[in-house]
Amino acid sequence: MGQNNRFKPGNKAPNNGTYVEVGVGGSMVIDPRTIHLKAGDPFPETSNHERQWIHAPKPQH
């Protein structure tokens, strides 16, 4: 079974890391909120009800 990659407010972070808001359909958000959580921390509320949290993509070098 795979790990969930989209998180709703109140879900627990599976890993330490940076998370970013995206639209429910997977669309990117203009100027999305970015948060840093430790494993087990709850996700905060999103900017609006049509958004979720995903693990931030690693920067390309």
PDBQT receptor file of N, H, CA, C and O in Angstrom, charges set to zero:
ATOM      1  N   MET A   1       0.825  -1.171   0.000  1.00  0.00    +0.000 N 
ATOM      2  CA  MET A   1       0.000   0.000   0.000  1.00  0.00    +0.000 C 
ATOM      3  C   MET A   1       0.876   1.242   0.000  1.00  0.00    +0.000 C 
ATOM      4  O   MET A   1       1.860   1.320   0.735  1.00  0.00    +0.000 OA
ATOM      5  N   GLY A   2       0.517   2.196  -0.814  1.00  0.00    +0.000 N 
ATOM      6  H   GLY A   2      -0.282   2.133  -1.412  1.00  0.00    +0.000 HD
ATOM      7  CA  GLY A   2       1.300   3.416  -0.912  1.00  0.00    +0.000 C 
ATOM      8  C   GLY A   2       0.898   4.437   0.142  1.00  0.00    +0.000 C 
ATOM      9  O   GLY A   2      -0.170   4.359   0.749  1.00  0.00    +0.000 OA
ATOM     10  N   GLN A   3       1.775   5.373   0.330  1.00  0.00    +0.000 N 
ATOM     11  H   GLN A   3       2.643   5.436  -0.163  1.00  0.00    +0.000 HD
ATOM     12  CA  GLN A   3       1.517   6.436   1.280  1.00  0.00    +0.000 C 
ATOM     13  C   GLN A   3       0.682   7.520   0.614  1.00  0.00    +0.000 C 
ATOM     14  O   GLN A   3       0.859   7.804  -0.570  1.00  0.00    +0.000 OA
ATOM     15  N   ASN A   4      -0.216   8.120   1.363  1.00  0.00    +0.000 N 
ATOM     16  H   ASN A   4      -0.359   7.889   2.326  1.00  0.00    +0.000 HD
ATOM     17  CA  ASN A   4      -1.037   9.195   0.838  1.00  0.00    +0.000 C 
ATOM     18  C   ASN A   4      -0.124  10.385   0.539  1.00  0.00    +0.000 C 
ATOM     19  O   ASN A   4       0.781  10.679   1.319  1.00  0.00    +0.000 OA
ATOM     20  N   ASN A   5      -0.354  11.073  -0.584  1.00  0.00    +0.000 N 
ATOM     21  H   ASN A   5      -1.089  10.834  -1.218  1.00  0.00    +0.000 HD
ATOM     22  CA  ASN A   5       0.508  12.199  -0.923  1.00  0.00    +0.000 C 
ATOM     23  C   ASN A   5      -0.234  13.532  -0.889  1.00  0.00    +0.000 C 
ATOM     24  O   ASN A   5       0.349  14.572  -1.195  1.00  0.00    +0.000 OA
ATOM     25  N   ARG A   6      -1.510  13.511  -0.523  1.00  0.00    +0.000 N 
ATOM     26  H   ARG A   6      -1.984  12.666  -0.275  1.00  0.00    +0.000 HD
ATOM     27  CA  ARG A   6      -2.308  14.733  -0.355  1.00  0.00    +0.000 C 
ATOM     28  C   ARG A   6      -2.876  14.722   1.051  1.00  0.00    +0.000 C 
ATOM     29  O   ARG A   6      -3.356  13.698   1.539  1.00  0.00    +0.000 OA
ATOM     30  N   PHE A   7      -2.813  15.871   1.688  1.00  0.00    +0.000 N 
ATOM     31  H   PHE A   7      -2.423  16.702   1.291  1.00  0.00    +0.000 HD
ATOM     32  CA  PHE A   7      -3.202  15.930   3.087  1.00  0.00    +0.000 C 
ATOM     33  C   PHE A   7      -4.183  17.061   3.324  1.00  0.00    +0.000 C 
ATOM     34  O   PHE A   7      -4.059  18.145   2.754  1.00  0.00    +0.000 OA
ATOM     35  N   LYS A   8      -5.156  16.791   4.173  1.00  0.00    +0.000 N 
ATOM     36  H   LYS A   8      -5.257  15.910   4.636  1.00  0.00    +0.000 HD
ATOM     37  CA  LYS A   8      -6.164  17.781   4.537  1.00  0.00    +0.000 C 
ATOM     38  C   LYS A   8      -5.795  18.373   5.892  1.00  0.00    +0.000 C 
ATOM     39  O   LYS A   8      -5.053  17.762   6.660  1.00  0.00    +0.000 OA
ATOM     40  N   PRO A   9      -6.317  19.573   6.185  1.00  0.00    +0.000 N 
ATOM     41  CA  PRO A   9      -6.069  20.154   7.509  1.00  0.00    +0.000 C 
ATOM     42  C   PRO A   9      -6.459  19.164   8.608  1.00  0.00    +0.000 C 
ATOM     43  O   PRO A   9      -7.508  18.523   8.544  1.00  0.00    +0.000 OA
ATOM     44  N   GLY A  10      -5.601  19.057   9.606  1.00  0.00    +0.000 N 
ATOM     45  H   GLY A  10      -4.749  19.578   9.659  1.00  0.00    +0.000 HD
ATOM     46  CA  GLY A  10      -5.843  18.136  10.714  1.00  0.00    +0.000 C 
ATOM     47  C   GLY A  10      -5.149  16.801  10.549  1.00  0.00    +0.000 C 
ATOM     48  O   GLY A  10      -4.901  16.117  11.542  1.00  0.00    +0.000 OA
ATOM     49  N   ASN A  11      -4.819  16.397   9.294  1.00  0.00    +0.000 N 
ATOM     50  H   ASN A  11      -5.020  16.953   8.488  1.00  0.00    +0.000 HD
ATOM     51  CA  ASN A  11      -4.045  15.171   9.094  1.00  0.00    +0.000 C 
ATOM     52  C   ASN A  11      -2.671  15.353   9.719  1.00  0.00    +0.000 C 
ATOM     53  O   ASN A  11      -2.211  16.481   9.900  1.00  0.00    +0.000 OA
ATOM     54  N   LYS A  12      -2.021  14.252  10.046  1.00  0.00    +0.000 N 
ATOM     55  H   LYS A  12      -2.395  13.337   9.899  1.00  0.00    +0.000 HD
ATOM     56  CA  LYS A  12      -0.673  14.295  10.615  1.00  0.00    +0.000 C 
ATOM     57  C   LYS A  12       0.375  14.175   9.507  1.00  0.00    +0.000 C 
ATOM     58  O   LYS A  12       0.217  13.386   8.575  1.00  0.00    +0.000 OA
ATOM     59  N   ALA A  13       1.437  14.956   9.616  1.00  0.00    +0.000 N 
ATOM     60  H   ALA A  13       1.566  15.597  10.373  1.00  0.00    +0.000 HD
ATOM     61  CA  ALA A  13       2.532  14.893   8.639  1.00  0.00    +0.000 C 
ATOM     62  C   ALA A  13       3.239  13.543   8.783  1.00  0.00    +0.000 C 
ATOM     63  O   ALA A  13       3.589  13.149   9.896  1.00  0.00    +0.000 OA
ATOM     64  N   PRO A  14       3.455  12.829   7.669  1.00  0.00    +0.000 N 
ATOM     65  CA  PRO A  14       4.109  11.518   7.750  1.00  0.00    +0.000 C 
ATOM     66  C   PRO A  14       5.624  11.620   7.945  1.00  0.00    +0.000 C 
ATOM     67  O   PRO A  14       6.248  10.712   8.495  1.00  0.00    +0.000 OA
ATOM     68  N   ASN A  15       6.206  12.728   7.493  1.00  0.00    +0.000 N 
ATOM     69  H   ASN A  15       5.699  13.466   7.046  1.00  0.00    +0.000 HD
ATOM     70  CA  ASN A  15       7.664  12.900   7.553  1.00  0.00    +0.000 C 
ATOM     71  C   ASN A  15       7.995  14.347   7.874  1.00  0.00    +0.000 C 
ATOM     72  O   ASN A  15       7.166  15.242   7.706  1.00  0.00    +0.000 OA
ATOM     73  N   ASN A  16       9.224  14.564   8.341  1.00  0.00    +0.000 N 
ATOM     74  H   ASN A  16       9.898  13.837   8.478  1.00  0.00    +0.000 HD
ATOM     75  CA  ASN A  16       9.715  15.932   8.481  1.00  0.00    +0.000 C 
ATOM     76  C   ASN A  16       9.831  16.508   7.077  1.00  0.00    +0.000 C 
ATOM     77  O   ASN A  16      10.194  15.794   6.143  1.00  0.00    +0.000 OA
ATOM     78  N   GLY A  17       9.527  17.795   6.920  1.00  0.00    +0.000 N 
ATOM     79  H   GLY A  17       9.233  18.375   7.679  1.00  0.00    +0.000 HD
ATOM     80  CA  GLY A  17       9.713  18.383   5.603  1.00  0.00    +0.000 C 
ATOM     81  C   GLY A  17       8.912  19.639   5.375  1.00  0.00    +0.000 C 
ATOM     82  O   GLY A  17       8.256  20.173   6.270  1.00  0.00    +0.000 OA
ATOM     83  N   THR A  18       8.995  20.089   4.137  1.00  0.00    +0.000 N 
ATOM     84  H   THR A  18       9.528  19.656   3.411  1.00  0.00    +0.000 HD
ATOM     85  CA  THR A  18       8.306  21.287   3.684  1.00  0.00    +0.000 C 
ATOM     86  C   THR A  18       7.099  20.859   2.868  1.00  0.00    +0.000 C 
ATOM     87  O   THR A  18       7.192  19.985   2.007  1.00  0.00    +0.000 OA
ATOM     88  N   TYR A  19       5.972  21.483   3.148  1.00  0.00    +0.000 N 
ATOM     89  H   TYR A  19       5.896  22.193   3.847  1.00  0.00    +0.000 HD
ATOM     90  CA  TYR A  19       4.722  21.176   2.465  1.00  0.00    +0.000 C 
ATOM     91  C   TYR A  19       4.168  22.458   1.859  1.00  0.00    +0.000 C 
ATOM     92  O   TYR A  19       4.388  23.551   2.381  1.00  0.00    +0.000 OA
ATOM     93  N   VAL A  20       3.445  22.312   0.747  1.00  0.00    +0.000 N 
ATOM     94  H   VAL A  20       3.266  21.425   0.323  1.00  0.00    +0.000 HD
ATOM     95  CA  VAL A  20       2.934  23.460   0.012  1.00  0.00    +0.000 C 
ATOM     96  C   VAL A  20       1.466  23.220  -0.355  1.00  0.00    +0.000 C 
ATOM     97  O   VAL A  20       1.052  22.078  -0.553  1.00  0.00    +0.000 OA
ATOM     98  N   GLU A  21       0.685  24.299  -0.446  1.00  0.00    +0.000 N 
ATOM     99  H   GLU A  21       1.022  25.227  -0.285  1.00  0.00    +0.000 HD
ATOM    100  CA  GLU A  21      -0.723  24.200  -0.828  1.00  0.00    +0.000 C 
ATOM    101  C   GLU A  21      -0.865  23.971  -2.329  1.00  0.00    +0.000 C 
ATOM    102  O   GLU A  21      -0.116  24.536  -3.126  1.00  0.00    +0.000 OA
ATOM    103  N   VAL A  22      -1.829  23.139  -2.705  1.00  0.00    +0.000 N 
ATOM    104  H   VAL A  22      -2.438  22.680  -2.057  1.00  0.00    +0.000 HD
ATOM    105  CA  VAL A  22      -2.213  22.957  -4.111  1.00  0.00    +0.000 C 
ATOM    106  C   VAL A  22      -3.731  22.921  -4.174  1.00  0.00    +0.000 C 
ATOM    107  O   VAL A  22      -4.399  22.695  -3.165  1.00  0.00    +0.000 OA
ATOM    108  N   GLY A  23      -4.269  23.145  -5.363  1.00  0.00    +0.000 N 
ATOM    109  H   GLY A  23      -3.726  23.329  -6.183  1.00  0.00    +0.000 HD
ATOM    110  CA  GLY A  23      -5.702  23.023  -5.574  1.00  0.00    +0.000 C 
ATOM    111  C   GLY A  23      -6.116  21.568  -5.475  1.00  0.00    +0.000 C 
ATOM    112  O   GLY A  23      -5.294  20.674  -5.675  1.00  0.00    +0.000 OA
ATOM    113  N   VAL A  24      -7.370  21.322  -5.172  1.00  0.00    +0.000 N 
ATOM    114  H   VAL A  24      -8.038  22.049  -5.009  1.00  0.00    +0.000 HD
ATOM    115  CA  VAL A  24      -7.872  19.963  -4.998  1.00  0.00    +0.000 C 
ATOM    116  C   VAL A  24      -7.634  19.112  -6.246  1.00  0.00    +0.000 C 
ATOM    117  O   VAL A  24      -7.331  17.924  -6.134  1.00  0.00    +0.000 OA
ATOM    118  N   GLY A  25      -7.769  19.703  -7.421  1.00  0.00    +0.000 N 
ATOM    119  H   GLY A  25      -8.016  20.668  -7.512  1.00  0.00    +0.000 HD
ATOM    120  CA  GLY A  25      -7.545  18.966  -8.665  1.00  0.00    +0.000 C 
ATOM    121  C   GLY A  25      -6.072  18.811  -9.012  1.00  0.00    +0.000 C 
ATOM    122  O   GLY A  25      -5.745  18.267 -10.067  1.00  0.00    +0.000 OA
ATOM    123  N   GLY A  26      -5.189  19.271  -8.156  1.00  0.00    +0.000 N 
ATOM    124  H   GLY A  26      -5.455  19.712  -7.299  1.00  0.00    +0.000 HD
ATOM    125  CA  GLY A  26      -3.759  19.164  -8.405  1.00  0.00    +0.000 C 
ATOM    126  C   GLY A  26      -3.175  20.400  -9.061  1.00  0.00    +0.000 C 
ATOM    127  O   GLY A  26      -1.977  20.456  -9.338  1.00  0.00    +0.000 OA
ATOM    128  N   SER A  27      -4.026  21.401  -9.312  1.00  0.00    +0.000 N 
ATOM    129  H   SER A  27      -4.999  21.356  -9.087  1.00  0.00    +0.000 HD
ATOM    130  CA  SER A  27      -3.524  22.618  -9.954  1.00  0.00    +0.000 C 
ATOM    131  C   SER A  27      -2.652  23.409  -8.977  1.00  0.00    +0.000 C 
ATOM    132  O   SER A  27      -2.897  23.426  -7.771  1.00  0.00    +0.000 OA
ATOM    133  N   MET A  28      -1.651  24.048  -9.520  1.00  0.00    +0.000 N 
ATOM    134  H   MET A  28      -1.453  24.034 -10.500  1.00  0.00    +0.000 HD
ATOM    135  CA  MET A  28      -0.775  24.865  -8.694  1.00  0.00    +0.000 C 
ATOM    136  C   MET A  28      -1.510  26.144  -8.310  1.00  0.00    +0.000 C 
ATOM    137  O   MET A  28      -2.396  26.605  -9.030  1.00  0.00    +0.000 OA
ATOM    138  N   VAL A  29      -1.138  26.698  -7.189  1.00  0.00    +0.000 N 
ATOM    139  H   VAL A  29      -0.419  26.324  -6.605  1.00  0.00    +0.000 HD
ATOM    140  CA  VAL A  29      -1.756  27.896  -6.639  1.00  0.00    +0.000 C 
ATOM    141  C   VAL A  29      -0.780  29.051  -6.791  1.00  0.00    +0.000 C 
ATOM    142  O   VAL A  29       0.418  28.883  -6.564  1.00  0.00    +0.000 OA
ATOM    143  N   ILE A  30      -1.276  30.221  -7.172  1.00  0.00    +0.000 N 
ATOM    144  H   ILE A  30      -2.249  30.358  -7.357  1.00  0.00    +0.000 HD
ATOM    145  CA  ILE A  30      -0.424  31.408  -7.255  1.00  0.00    +0.000 C 
ATOM    146  C   ILE A  30      -0.050  31.817  -5.841  1.00  0.00    +0.000 C 
ATOM    147  O   ILE A  30      -0.925  31.992  -4.992  1.00  0.00    +0.000 OA
ATOM    148  N   ASP A  31       1.238  31.968  -5.581  1.00  0.00    +0.000 N 
ATOM    149  H   ASP A  31       1.948  31.825  -6.270  1.00  0.00    +0.000 HD
ATOM    150  CA  ASP A  31       1.766  32.352  -4.271  1.00  0.00    +0.000 C 
ATOM    151  C   ASP A  31       1.227  31.438  -3.160  1.00  0.00    +0.000 C 
ATOM    152  O   ASP A  31       0.569  31.914  -2.235  1.00  0.00    +0.000 OA
ATOM    153  N   PRO A  32       1.505  30.119  -3.249  1.00  0.00    +0.000 N 
ATOM    154  CA  PRO A  32       0.981  29.178  -2.252  1.00  0.00    +0.000 C 
ATOM    155  C   PRO A  32       1.669  29.334  -0.896  1.00  0.00    +0.000 C 
ATOM    156  O   PRO A  32       2.820  29.762  -0.816  1.00  0.00    +0.000 OA
ATOM    157  N   ARG A  33       0.954  28.984   0.153  1.00  0.00    +0.000 N 
ATOM    158  H   ARG A  33       0.019  28.636   0.088  1.00  0.00    +0.000 HD
ATOM    159  CA  ARG A  33       1.557  28.950   1.486  1.00  0.00    +0.000 C 
ATOM    160  C   ARG A  33       2.517  27.775   1.546  1.00  0.00    +0.000 C 
ATOM    161  O   ARG A  33       2.249  26.715   0.981  1.00  0.00    +0.000 OA
ATOM    162  N   THR A  34       3.628  27.965   2.227  1.00  0.00    +0.000 N 
ATOM    163  H   THR A  34       3.846  28.826   2.686  1.00  0.00    +0.000 HD
ATOM    164  CA  THR A  34       4.613  26.924   2.442  1.00  0.00    +0.000 C 
ATOM    165  C   THR A  34       4.819  26.785   3.944  1.00  0.00    +0.000 C 
ATOM    166  O   THR A  34       4.970  27.781   4.651  1.00  0.00    +0.000 OA
ATOM    167  N   ILE A  35       4.825  25.544   4.430  1.00  0.00    +0.000 N 
ATOM    168  H   ILE A  35       4.703  24.734   3.856  1.00  0.00    +0.000 HD
ATOM    169  CA  ILE A  35       5.003  25.295   5.856  1.00  0.00    +0.000 C 
ATOM    170  C   ILE A  35       6.082  24.241   6.070  1.00  0.00    +0.000 C 
ATOM    171  O   ILE A  35       6.370  23.447   5.175  1.00  0.00    +0.000 OA
ATOM    172  N   HIS A  36       6.665  24.238   7.240  1.00  0.00    +0.000 N 
ATOM    173  H   HIS A  36       6.430  24.883   7.968  1.00  0.00    +0.000 HD
ATOM    174  CA  HIS A  36       7.669  23.246   7.632  1.00  0.00    +0.000 C 
ATOM    175  C   HIS A  36       7.097  22.483   8.825  1.00  0.00    +0.000 C 
ATOM    176  O   HIS A  36       6.765  23.081   9.849  1.00  0.00    +0.000 OA
ATOM    177  N   LEU A  37       6.984  21.160   8.688  1.00  0.00    +0.000 N 
ATOM    178  H   LEU A  37       7.254  20.675   7.856  1.00  0.00    +0.000 HD
ATOM    179  CA  LEU A  37       6.423  20.334   9.755  1.00  0.00    +0.000 C 
ATOM    180  C   LEU A  37       7.376  19.206  10.118  1.00  0.00    +0.000 C 
ATOM    181  O   LEU A  37       8.209  18.787   9.314  1.00  0.00    +0.000 OA
ATOM    182  N   LYS A  38       7.233  18.727  11.342  1.00  0.00    +0.000 N 
ATOM    183  H   LYS A  38       6.556  19.067  11.995  1.00  0.00    +0.000 HD
ATOM    184  CA  LYS A  38       7.941  17.525  11.786  1.00  0.00    +0.000 C 
ATOM    185  C   LYS A  38       6.949  16.366  11.713  1.00  0.00    +0.000 C 
ATOM    186  O   LYS A  38       5.737  16.574  11.775  1.00  0.00    +0.000 OA
ATOM    187  N   ALA A  39       7.461  15.163  11.584  1.00  0.00    +0.000 N 
ATOM    188  H   ALA A  39       8.446  14.994  11.534  1.00  0.00    +0.000 HD
ATOM    189  CA  ALA A  39       6.595  13.977  11.518  1.00  0.00    +0.000 C 
ATOM    190  C   ALA A  39       5.645  13.975  12.713  1.00  0.00    +0.000 C 
ATOM    191  O   ALA A  39       6.071  14.136  13.857  1.00  0.00    +0.000 OA
ATOM    192  N   GLY A  40       4.356  13.790  12.436  1.00  0.00    +0.000 N 
ATOM    193  H   GLY A  40       4.011  13.659  11.507  1.00  0.00    +0.000 HD
ATOM    194  CA  GLY A  40       3.354  13.748  13.494  1.00  0.00    +0.000 C 
ATOM    195  C   GLY A  40       2.662  15.072  13.768  1.00  0.00    +0.000 C 
ATOM    196  O   GLY A  40       1.628  15.101  14.437  1.00  0.00    +0.000 OA
ATOM    197  N   ASP A  41       3.223  16.181  13.256  1.00  0.00    +0.000 N 
ATOM    198  H   ASP A  41       4.063  16.157  12.714  1.00  0.00    +0.000 HD
ATOM    199  CA  ASP A  41       2.577  17.485  13.438  1.00  0.00    +0.000 C 
ATOM    200  C   ASP A  41       1.303  17.537  12.597  1.00  0.00    +0.000 C 
ATOM    201  O   ASP A  41       1.273  16.991  11.494  1.00  0.00    +0.000 OA
ATOM    202  N   PRO A  42       0.252  18.183  13.101  1.00  0.00    +0.000 N 
ATOM    203  CA  PRO A  42      -0.973  18.311  12.301  1.00  0.00    +0.000 C 
ATOM    204  C   PRO A  42      -0.842  19.409  11.248  1.00  0.00    +0.000 C 
ATOM    205  O   PRO A  42      -0.178  20.421  11.467  1.00  0.00    +0.000 OA
ATOM    206  N   PHE A  43      -1.485  19.191  10.107  1.00  0.00    +0.000 N 
ATOM    207  H   PHE A  43      -2.025  18.368   9.929  1.00  0.00    +0.000 HD
ATOM    208  CA  PHE A  43      -1.501  20.207   9.062  1.00  0.00    +0.000 C 
ATOM    209  C   PHE A  43      -2.455  21.324   9.464  1.00  0.00    +0.000 C 
ATOM    210  O   PHE A  43      -3.541  21.046   9.972  1.00  0.00    +0.000 OA
ATOM    211  N   PRO A  44      -2.069  22.595   9.246  1.00  0.00    +0.000 N 
ATOM    212  CA  PRO A  44      -2.957  23.711   9.570  1.00  0.00    +0.000 C 
ATOM    213  C   PRO A  44      -4.046  23.867   8.512  1.00  0.00    +0.000 C 
ATOM    214  O   PRO A  44      -4.033  23.187   7.486  1.00  0.00    +0.000 OA
ATOM    215  N   GLU A  45      -4.981  24.763   8.774  1.00  0.00    +0.000 N 
ATOM    216  H   GLU A  45      -4.992  25.315   9.608  1.00  0.00    +0.000 HD
ATOM    217  CA  GLU A  45      -6.016  25.079   7.796  1.00  0.00    +0.000 C 
ATOM    218  C   GLU A  45      -5.363  25.644   6.534  1.00  0.00    +0.000 C 
ATOM    219  O   GLU A  45      -4.318  26.291   6.603  1.00  0.00    +0.000 OA
ATOM    220  N   THR A  46      -5.985  25.394   5.390  1.00  0.00    +0.000 N 
ATOM    221  H   THR A  46      -6.834  24.868   5.334  1.00  0.00    +0.000 HD
ATOM    222  CA  THR A  46      -5.508  25.950   4.127  1.00  0.00    +0.000 C 
ATOM    223  C   THR A  46      -6.129  27.332   3.920  1.00  0.00    +0.000 C 
ATOM    224  O   THR A  46      -7.020  27.735   4.668  1.00  0.00    +0.000 OA
ATOM    225  N   SER A  47      -5.658  28.052   2.911  1.00  0.00    +0.000 N 
ATOM    226  H   SER A  47      -4.934  27.726   2.303  1.00  0.00    +0.000 HD
ATOM    227  CA  SER A  47      -6.164  29.392   2.627  1.00  0.00    +0.000 C 
ATOM    228  C   SER A  47      -7.641  29.385   2.234  1.00  0.00    +0.000 C 
ATOM    229  O   SER A  47      -8.359  30.347   2.505  1.00  0.00    +0.000 OA
ATOM    230  N   ASN A  48      -8.097  28.301   1.596  1.00  0.00    +0.000 N 
ATOM    231  H   ASN A  48      -7.513  27.520   1.376  1.00  0.00    +0.000 HD
ATOM    232  CA  ASN A  48      -9.530  28.138   1.320  1.00  0.00    +0.000 C 
ATOM    233  C   ASN A  48      -9.862  26.647   1.288  1.00  0.00    +0.000 C 
ATOM    234  O   ASN A  48      -8.963  25.807   1.260  1.00  0.00    +0.000 OA
ATOM    235  N   HIS A  49     -11.148  26.324   1.292  1.00  0.00    +0.000 N 
ATOM    236  H   HIS A  49     -11.879  27.006   1.315  1.00  0.00    +0.000 HD
ATOM    237  CA  HIS A  49     -11.594  24.931   1.416  1.00  0.00    +0.000 C 
ATOM    238  C   HIS A  49     -11.294  24.073   0.189  1.00  0.00    +0.000 C 
ATOM    239  O   HIS A  49     -11.434  22.852   0.254  1.00  0.00    +0.000 OA
ATOM    240  N   GLU A  50     -10.889  24.671  -0.916  1.00  0.00    +0.000 N 
ATOM    241  H   GLU A  50     -10.775  25.663  -0.969  1.00  0.00    +0.000 HD
ATOM    242  CA  GLU A  50     -10.602  23.911  -2.133  1.00  0.00    +0.000 C 
ATOM    243  C   GLU A  50      -9.113  23.603  -2.287  1.00  0.00    +0.000 C 
ATOM    244  O   GLU A  50      -8.644  23.352  -3.397  1.00  0.00    +0.000 OA
ATOM    245  N   ARG A  51      -8.380  23.620  -1.197  1.00  0.00    +0.000 N 
ATOM    246  H   ARG A  51      -8.761  23.824  -0.295  1.00  0.00    +0.000 HD
ATOM    247  CA  ARG A  51      -6.936  23.347  -1.254  1.00  0.00    +0.000 C 
ATOM    248  C   ARG A  51      -6.554  22.215  -0.317  1.00  0.00    +0.000 C 
ATOM    249  O   ARG A  51      -7.256  21.907   0.646  1.00  0.00    +0.000 OA
ATOM    250  N   GLN A  52      -5.412  21.604  -0.633  1.00  0.00    +0.000 N 
ATOM    251  H   GLN A  52      -4.842  21.854  -1.416  1.00  0.00    +0.000 HD
ATOM    252  CA  GLN A  52      -4.842  20.541   0.184  1.00  0.00    +0.000 C 
ATOM    253  C   GLN A  52      -3.347  20.786   0.290  1.00  0.00    +0.000 C 
ATOM    254  O   GLN A  52      -2.806  21.669  -0.375  1.00  0.00    +0.000 OA
ATOM    255  N   TRP A  53      -2.682  20.003   1.126  1.00  0.00    +0.000 N 
ATOM    256  H   TRP A  53      -3.121  19.285   1.666  1.00  0.00    +0.000 HD
ATOM    257  CA  TRP A  53      -1.225  20.099   1.291  1.00  0.00    +0.000 C 
ATOM    258  C   TRP A  53      -0.555  18.928   0.579  1.00  0.00    +0.000 C 
ATOM    259  O   TRP A  53      -1.069  17.809   0.594  1.00  0.00    +0.000 OA
ATOM    260  N   ILE A  54       0.600  19.190  -0.048  1.00  0.00    +0.000 N 
ATOM    261  H   ILE A  54       1.018  20.098  -0.061  1.00  0.00    +0.000 HD
ATOM    262  CA  ILE A  54       1.442  18.120  -0.600  1.00  0.00    +0.000 C 
ATOM    263  C   ILE A  54       2.879  18.383  -0.160  1.00  0.00    +0.000 C 
ATOM    264  O   ILE A  54       3.229  19.500   0.222  1.00  0.00    +0.000 OA
ATOM    265  N   HIS A  55       3.692  17.354  -0.218  1.00  0.00    +0.000 N 
ATOM    266  H   HIS A  55       3.407  16.447  -0.528  1.00  0.00    +0.000 HD
ATOM    267  CA  HIS A  55       5.117  17.524   0.083  1.00  0.00    +0.000 C 
ATOM    268  C   HIS A  55       5.717  18.379  -1.011  1.00  0.00    +0.000 C 
ATOM    269  O   HIS A  55       5.507  18.101  -2.192  1.00  0.00    +0.000 OA
ATOM    270  N   ALA A  56       6.456  19.408  -0.649  1.00  0.00    +0.000 N 
ATOM    271  H   ALA A  56       6.626  19.633   0.310  1.00  0.00    +0.000 HD
ATOM    272  CA  ALA A  56       7.031  20.323  -1.635  1.00  0.00    +0.000 C 
ATOM    273  C   ALA A  56       8.026  19.597  -2.535  1.00  0.00    +0.000 C 
ATOM    274  O   ALA A  56       8.846  18.820  -2.047  1.00  0.00    +0.000 OA
ATOM    275  N   PRO A  57       7.965  19.838  -3.834  1.00  0.00    +0.000 N 
ATOM    276  CA  PRO A  57       8.934  19.213  -4.745  1.00  0.00    +0.000 C 
ATOM    277  C   PRO A  57      10.354  19.698  -4.438  1.00  0.00    +0.000 C 
ATOM    278  O   PRO A  57      10.563  20.843  -4.037  1.00  0.00    +0.000 OA
ATOM    279  N   LYS A  58      11.304  18.815  -4.633  1.00  0.00    +0.000 N 
ATOM    280  H   LYS A  58      11.134  17.885  -4.958  1.00  0.00    +0.000 HD
ATOM    281  CA  LYS A  58      12.700  19.201  -4.424  1.00  0.00    +0.000 C 
ATOM    282  C   LYS A  58      13.148  20.130  -5.538  1.00  0.00    +0.000 C 
ATOM    283  O   LYS A  58      12.779  19.933  -6.696  1.00  0.00    +0.000 OA
ATOM    284  N   PRO A  59      13.945  21.148  -5.199  1.00  0.00    +0.000 N 
ATOM    285  CA  PRO A  59      14.392  22.074  -6.256  1.00  0.00    +0.000 C 
ATOM    286  C   PRO A  59      15.275  21.372  -7.281  1.00  0.00    +0.000 C 
ATOM    287  O   PRO A  59      16.070  20.497  -6.937  1.00  0.00    +0.000 OA
ATOM    288  N   GLN A  60      15.128  21.760  -8.533  1.00  0.00    +0.000 N 
ATOM    289  H   GLN A  60      14.482  22.471  -8.813  1.00  0.00    +0.000 HD
ATOM    290  CA  GLN A  60      15.939  21.211  -9.615  1.00  0.00    +0.000 C 
ATOM    291  C   GLN A  60      17.251  21.996  -9.693  1.00  0.00    +0.000 C 
ATOM    292  O   GLN A  60      17.256  23.225  -9.610  1.00  0.00    +0.000 OA
ATOM    293  N   HIS A  61      18.349  21.280  -9.852  1.00  0.00    +0.000 N 
ATOM    294  H   HIS A  61      18.345  20.282  -9.919  1.00  0.00    +0.000 HD
ATOM    295  CA  HIS A  61      19.658  21.959  -9.944  1.00  0.00    +0.000 C 
ATOM    296  C   HIS A  61      20.124  22.016 -11.363  1.00  0.00    +0.000 C 
ATOM    297  O   HIS A  61      21.199  22.548 -11.638  1.00  0.00    +0.000 OA
TER     298      HIS A  61
